[in-house]
Structures are given as C-alpha cells and as structure tokens.
Amino acid sequence: MATYVVRRVLQSIPILLGITVLTFLLAKAMPGDPFTMLLNPGITEADLERLRGIAGLKAPPHVQYWRWLVSLLQGNLGMSISFNQPVATIIADRLAPTVAIGIGSLLIGLILGVLFGVISAVRKYTLIDTVFTVGALAGISAPTFFMGLLAIKYLSIGLGWFPSSNLVTPGLNAPFPYNYLDVAHHLVLPTMVLGVASIGSMARYVRSGMLDVLSQDYVRTARAKGLSERVIVYRHALRNALIPVVTLLGLSLPGVVGGAIITEQVFSIPGLGRMSYLAVLRRDYPLIMATTVLFAVMTVLGNLLADLGYAWVDPRIRYD
C-alpha cells in the first residue's frame, strides 16, 4: 500500500505542473493585467509601466512562470497585487468558511442521500421511489446559483429564517459562543444549497447499490432464515451497498470546491471560492496560481483517498 501511495504521489507531480502551466497561460491570455484593472483615472501610462516593472510583469512569460515556480518550491506563494498582502495570509484568512461549507454540504449529502437512497430502493417502483428519483435528478441538474437565489427569496427574504449574505451580522459584537452561533447561522443557507447536488448524486448511488445487493443470494438466505426486513436492510445490505459511496465521497472534493466558488459569490461569503473569483476579475496572477494549485492538490488528494477508501472497505481490493 505504501508503495502504491508513493507511486501515485509521484505520478501526480507532472499533472500538477501541467495544470499550473495551463493556468498561467490562460491567465496571461486574458486581456489586461492587475494594474489596468485599477480604477484610478489619474494614473498615467508611465506609472503603469513602473508598477509592472516592480511586479516583474515586464519579463518574458516563461521567466515569470519560472520565478513563480521557484518561489513555490521555496514555500513562498508570493504577494497578492490587488490585496497587497502575502498570498498565504489571504488564503489562511479565508480558508475556514470554505472548509465549513464544504464539510457541512458533504455531511448533508451523505446523511440525507443515504437515507433517501435506502428508502427509494426498499420501496422501488412505488410513488415514493418516483418522488425521490425525480427529486434527486432535479437536485443534480439544478444550477447552484439558481438554487441559491431560490433559497434567498423564500427562506431569507420570504420567511426571514436565515441571513441572505455575509459571514457575520453587521455591528454585532456578541461574546463567545454567540459569535460562533451567528457565523453558523449565516452558513446554513450556502451549506444547504451546496449540499443539494450531493444529496441527489448520493441517493442515486445508494439506490443503485441497494437494489444490486438486495438481489444477492445471501439476502434471500437471510429472509429464508426469518430475519426481519429491518435487520436485513440496515445490518447486512446497507453495509455492502455503501462501498461505492466511499469512492464518491473522495471524488466529491473537486465538486465541493467548484461549487463553493459560485455559492460564496451568491451569498457574499468571504471564503476561498469568492476570493478566487475576485482574483480572476482583478487579474491577480499570484493569487490565481496559488488557488489553482490548492484546488488541484485537493482534486488529486480526493482521487487518492477514493482509491484508498475503496480498498479499506473492500478487502478484495489490493494495490501492489
């Protein structure tokens, strides 16, 4: 197993390098640069050229990429041009909301997806199965921004249950633990919206796995022995049906990251997703490259965890 992990890590290095090269070329292909995005009508072309020289943007593209790569290997993510702060500091300050939304959405998708998938499989071809199937397909198909706008309209503006934006209530200076409860209250809607797609995909996987397991010989043997349907479903069938779900959880990491970019923008959450969006708008090359590397590492790590998790839950799988 250790040899397999080392081999996968080594194989991921050229993939990550290719992603950084492609991202750098795409960022450079966009019109403008960080300084042309400055909304300062009094700035002159000479000032712009001077700023570009200070930031190293007048060097050839391959030289700029090489300098960035050397800095990355030294543990230096560079300085953000638009925020005028170290990139590592910006990412650290905005990591917690994105992680909270991502973990929360995965938990919602796992718990409700497994529940709906089991019920749908046990009640196959009934009205409740049809309702859950249509709902799962709708959750998978609906765009994240559309679900976010619906949640704001009905759950925030309409019913007033949750805040519609930001991470904290403006002007609130609550003591511990009420300040954290206020943050959690603001994160409920974006977490629910991001978890809707996870519920749908998880429910479809669980339903398919349960239908396959419930038709196996050992399930029929358990029924012939007189075991109750609840014991058969939840103690014997569900355990084997959840094996593909472990793989799905690992592969869901990239989807959570991509969904966070849209969700945080809709709800104005100051997390990594919204910061990545602003970095692209402002042509902030160091910030674009750093967030791309972070998201790419999470994607590669998610695929590796999916493979390792599959081998962990299924003893028949061995990686030599």
C-alpha positions as CSV (number, residue, x, y, z in Angstrom):
1,M,0.0,0.0,0.0
2,A,2.8,2.4,0.9
3,T,4.4,1.7,-2.5
4,Y,1.2,2.5,-4.3
5,V,0.7,5.8,-2.4
6,V,4.3,6.9,-3.2
7,R,3.8,5.9,-6.9
8,R,0.5,7.9,-7.1
9,V,2.1,10.9,-5.5
10,L,5.0,10.8,-8.0
11,Q,2.5,10.4,-10.9
12,S,0.6,13.5,-9.7
13,I,3.6,15.8,-9.9
14,P,3.6,16.1,-13.7
15,I,-0.2,16.5,-13.6
16,L,0.1,19.4,-11.2
17,L,2.9,21.0,-13.2
18,G,0.8,20.8,-16.3
19,I,-2.2,22.4,-14.5
20,T,0.0,25.3,-13.4
21,V,1.4,25.8,-16.9
22,L,-2.1,25.8,-18.4
23,T,-3.5,28.1,-15.8
24,F,-0.6,30.5,-16.2
25,L,-1.0,30.6,-20.0
26,L,-4.8,31.2,-19.7
27,A,-4.3,33.9,-17.1
28,K,-1.8,35.7,-19.4
29,A,-4.2,35.3,-22.4
30,M,-6.8,37.3,-20.6
31,P,-6.9,41.0,-21.7
32,G,-5.4,43.5,-19.3
33,D,-3.2,43.0,-16.2
34,P,-3.6,43.7,-12.5
35,F,-2.7,47.4,-13.0
36,T,-5.0,48.1,-15.9
37,M,-7.8,46.9,-13.5
38,L,-7.0,49.8,-11.2
39,L,-9.9,52.2,-11.1
40,N,-7.8,55.3,-10.9
41,P,-8.4,57.8,-13.6
42,G,-5.4,59.9,-12.6
43,I,-2.8,57.2,-13.2
44,T,-0.6,57.7,-16.2
45,E,0.9,55.1,-18.6
46,A,4.3,55.8,-17.2
47,D,3.1,54.9,-13.7
48,L,1.6,51.7,-15.1
49,E,4.9,50.7,-16.7
50,R,6.7,51.5,-13.5
51,L,4.3,49.3,-11.5
52,R,4.6,46.5,-14.0
53,G,8.4,46.6,-13.7
54,I,8.2,46.5,-9.9
55,A,5.8,43.5,-10.0
56,G,8.0,41.7,-12.6
57,L,5.3,41.7,-15.3
58,K,7.6,43.1,-18.0
59,A,9.7,39.9,-18.0
60,P,9.0,37.3,-20.7
61,P,6.2,34.9,-19.8
62,H,8.5,31.8,-19.3
63,V,10.7,33.8,-17.0
64,Q,7.7,34.9,-15.0
65,Y,6.5,31.3,-14.7
66,W,9.9,30.1,-13.7
67,R,10.3,32.7,-11.0
68,W,6.8,31.8,-9.6
69,L,7.7,28.0,-9.7
70,V,11.0,28.6,-7.8
71,S,9.2,30.7,-5.2
72,L,6.5,28.0,-4.8
73,L,9.2,25.3,-4.3
74,Q,10.7,27.5,-1.6
75,G,7.3,27.7,0.2
76,N,6.6,31.3,-0.9
77,L,3.3,31.9,-2.6
78,G,4.1,35.5,-3.4
79,M,2.4,38.8,-2.8
80,S,-1.2,39.5,-4.0
81,I,-1.1,42.5,-6.3
82,S,-4.7,43.5,-5.7
83,F,-4.9,42.9,-1.9
84,N,-1.3,44.0,-1.2
85,Q,-0.9,41.1,1.2
86,P,1.0,37.8,1.2
87,V,-1.0,35.2,-0.7
88,A,-0.5,32.7,2.1
89,T,-2.1,35.1,4.6
90,I,-5.1,35.7,2.3
91,I,-5.7,32.0,1.9
92,A,-5.4,31.3,5.6
93,D,-7.8,34.1,6.5
94,R,-10.4,32.8,4.1
95,L,-10.0,29.0,4.4
96,A,-12.3,28.4,7.4
97,P,-15.6,29.4,5.8
98,T,-14.9,27.3,2.7
99,V,-13.9,24.3,4.7
100,A,-17.0,24.7,6.9
101,I,-19.4,24.9,3.9
102,G,-17.6,22.0,2.2
103,I,-17.7,19.6,5.2
104,G,-21.3,20.6,6.0
105,S,-22.5,20.0,2.5
106,L,-20.8,16.6,2.3
107,L,-22.4,15.6,5.6
108,I,-25.8,16.8,4.4
109,G,-25.3,14.9,1.2
110,L,-24.1,11.7,3.0
111,I,-26.8,11.6,5.6
112,L,-29.8,12.5,3.5
113,G,-28.5,10.9,0.4
114,V,-28.1,7.5,2.1
115,L,-31.5,7.8,3.8
116,F,-33.3,8.7,0.6
117,G,-31.4,6.1,-1.4
118,V,-32.3,3.3,1.0
119,I,-36.0,4.3,1.2
120,S,-36.1,4.5,-2.6
121,A,-34.6,1.1,-3.0
122,V,-36.7,-0.6,-0.4
123,R,-39.9,1.0,-1.9
124,K,-38.8,0.6,-5.5
125,Y,-41.3,1.4,-8.3
126,T,-43.7,3.0,-5.8
127,L,-44.8,6.6,-5.7
128,I,-42.2,7.5,-3.0
129,D,-39.5,6.0,-5.2
130,T,-40.6,8.1,-8.1
131,V,-40.7,11.2,-6.0
132,F,-37.2,10.6,-4.6
133,T,-35.8,9.8,-8.1
134,V,-37.3,12.9,-9.7
135,G,-36.1,15.0,-6.7
136,A,-32.5,13.5,-7.0
137,L,-32.3,14.3,-10.7
138,A,-33.6,17.8,-10.1
139,G,-31.0,18.4,-7.4
140,I,-28.2,17.2,-9.6
141,S,-29.4,19.2,-12.6
142,A,-30.3,22.5,-11.0
143,P,-27.5,25.1,-11.2
144,T,-26.0,26.1,-7.9
145,F,-26.6,29.8,-8.4
146,F,-30.3,29.2,-9.2
147,M,-30.8,27.1,-6.0
148,G,-29.0,29.9,-4.1
149,L,-31.3,32.6,-5.4
150,L,-34.4,30.5,-4.6
151,A,-33.1,29.9,-1.1
152,I,-32.6,33.6,-0.6
153,K,-36.0,34.5,-2.0
154,Y,-38.1,32.1,0.0
155,L,-36.0,31.2,3.1
156,S,-34.3,34.5,3.8
157,I,-36.5,37.3,2.3
158,G,-39.8,35.5,2.4
159,L,-39.7,33.7,5.7
160,G,-36.8,35.5,7.3
161,W,-35.3,32.3,8.8
162,F,-31.7,32.8,7.6
163,P,-29.4,35.8,6.7
164,S,-29.0,36.2,2.9
165,S,-25.4,37.3,2.8
166,N,-22.1,37.9,4.7
167,L,-20.5,35.8,7.4
168,V,-21.5,37.8,10.5
169,T,-24.3,40.2,11.4
170,P,-23.1,43.8,10.8
171,G,-22.5,45.7,14.1
172,L,-22.9,42.5,16.2
173,N,-20.3,42.3,19.0
174,A,-21.5,39.1,20.7
175,P,-19.4,37.2,23.2
176,F,-18.4,33.6,22.9
177,P,-20.1,31.3,22.0
178,Y,-22.8,33.5,20.4
179,N,-20.4,34.9,17.9
180,Y,-19.8,31.4,16.5
181,L,-23.5,30.7,16.5
182,D,-24.0,33.8,14.5
183,V,-21.5,32.6,11.9
184,A,-23.1,29.2,11.8
185,H,-26.5,30.8,11.2
186,H,-25.0,32.7,8.2
187,L,-23.5,29.4,6.8
188,V,-26.7,27.4,6.9
189,L,-28.1,28.6,3.6
190,P,-24.9,28.2,1.5
191,T,-24.3,24.8,3.1
192,M,-27.8,23.6,2.3
193,V,-27.6,24.9,-1.3
194,L,-24.2,23.2,-1.9
195,G,-25.5,20.0,-0.3
196,V,-28.5,19.7,-2.6
197,A,-26.5,18.3,-5.5
198,S,-24.6,15.9,-3.1
199,I,-27.9,14.6,-1.9
200,G,-29.1,13.8,-5.4
201,S,-25.9,12.0,-6.5
202,M,-25.5,10.2,-3.2
203,A,-29.1,9.0,-3.3
204,R,-28.7,7.7,-6.9
205,Y,-25.6,5.7,-5.9
206,V,-27.1,4.3,-2.8
207,R,-30.3,3.3,-4.5
208,S,-28.4,1.5,-7.3
209,G,-26.1,-0.3,-4.8
210,M,-29.0,-1.3,-2.6
211,L,-31.0,-2.7,-5.5
212,D,-28.0,-4.8,-6.5
213,V,-27.3,-6.0,-3.0
214,L,-30.9,-6.9,-2.2
215,S,-31.0,-9.3,-5.2
216,Q,-28.0,-11.2,-3.9
217,D,-28.2,-14.8,-2.7
218,Y,-27.2,-14.1,0.9
219,V,-30.1,-11.6,1.3
220,R,-32.5,-14.3,0.1
221,T,-30.9,-16.7,2.6
222,A,-31.3,-14.2,5.4
223,R,-35.0,-13.8,4.5
224,A,-35.4,-17.6,4.5
225,K,-33.9,-17.7,8.0
226,G,-36.7,-15.4,9.2
227,L,-34.6,-12.3,9.9
228,S,-36.6,-9.1,10.0
229,E,-36.6,-6.8,7.0
230,R,-35.0,-4.0,9.1
231,V,-32.1,-6.2,10.1
232,I,-31.6,-7.4,6.5
233,V,-31.6,-3.9,5.1
234,Y,-29.6,-1.9,7.7
235,R,-27.3,-4.6,9.0
236,H,-26.5,-6.7,6.0
237,A,-27.4,-5.0,2.8
238,L,-26.6,-1.4,3.6
239,R,-23.0,-2.1,4.6
240,N,-22.2,-3.6,1.2
241,A,-24.2,-1.0,-0.7
242,L,-22.1,1.8,0.9
243,I,-18.8,0.6,-0.7
244,P,-19.3,2.8,-3.8
245,V,-20.3,5.8,-1.6
246,V,-16.8,5.8,-0.1
247,T,-15.4,6.4,-3.6
248,L,-18.0,9.0,-4.3
249,L,-17.0,11.0,-1.1
250,G,-13.4,11.2,-2.3
251,L,-14.4,12.3,-5.8
252,S,-16.8,14.9,-4.4
253,L,-14.0,17.1,-3.1
254,P,-13.4,18.8,-6.5
255,G,-17.2,19.4,-6.9
256,V,-17.4,21.0,-3.5
257,V,-14.5,23.3,-4.4
258,G,-16.1,24.3,-7.7
259,G,-19.5,24.7,-6.1
260,A,-18.0,26.9,-3.4
261,I,-16.9,29.5,-6.0
262,I,-20.5,30.0,-7.1
263,T,-22.1,29.6,-3.7
264,E,-19.8,32.0,-1.9
265,Q,-20.3,34.6,-4.6
266,V,-24.2,34.3,-4.4
267,F,-24.2,34.6,-0.6
268,S,-21.2,37.1,-0.4
269,I,-19.3,34.7,1.9
270,P,-15.6,35.8,2.2
271,G,-14.1,32.4,1.5
272,L,-11.7,30.8,-0.9
273,G,-14.3,30.5,-3.6
274,R,-15.2,34.2,-3.7
275,M,-11.6,35.1,-3.4
276,S,-10.7,33.0,-6.5
277,Y,-13.5,34.7,-8.4
278,L,-12.2,38.2,-7.4
279,A,-8.6,37.2,-8.3
280,V,-9.6,36.3,-11.8
281,L,-11.6,39.6,-12.2
282,R,-8.6,41.6,-11.0
283,R,-6.0,39.6,-13.0
284,D,-4.2,38.9,-9.7
285,Y,-1.7,36.3,-11.1
286,P,-0.1,35.2,-7.9
287,L,-3.5,34.7,-6.2
288,I,-4.9,32.9,-9.3
289,M,-1.9,30.5,-9.4
290,A,-1.9,29.8,-5.6
291,T,-5.7,29.0,-5.5
292,T,-5.3,26.8,-8.6
293,V,-2.5,24.8,-7.0
294,L,-4.6,24.4,-3.9
295,F,-7.7,23.2,-5.7
296,A,-5.6,20.9,-7.9
297,V,-3.9,19.3,-4.9
298,M,-7.4,18.8,-3.3
299,T,-8.6,17.1,-6.5
300,V,-5.6,14.8,-6.7
301,L,-5.9,14.1,-3.0
302,G,-9.6,13.3,-3.4
303,N,-8.9,10.8,-6.1
304,L,-6.2,9.1,-4.0
305,L,-8.4,9.0,-0.9
306,A,-11.2,7.5,-3.0
307,D,-8.9,4.6,-4.2
308,L,-7.6,4.1,-0.6
309,G,-11.0,4.2,0.9
310,Y,-12.3,1.6,-1.6
311,A,-9.5,-0.8,-0.7
312,W,-10.2,-0.1,3.0
313,V,-13.9,-1.0,2.9
314,D,-13.5,-3.9,0.4
315,P,-10.8,-6.4,1.5
316,R,-10.9,-7.9,-2.0
317,I,-9.2,-4.8,-3.4
318,R,-5.4,-4.7,-3.1
319,Y,-2.9,-2.2,-4.5
320,D,0.5,-3.7,-5.0
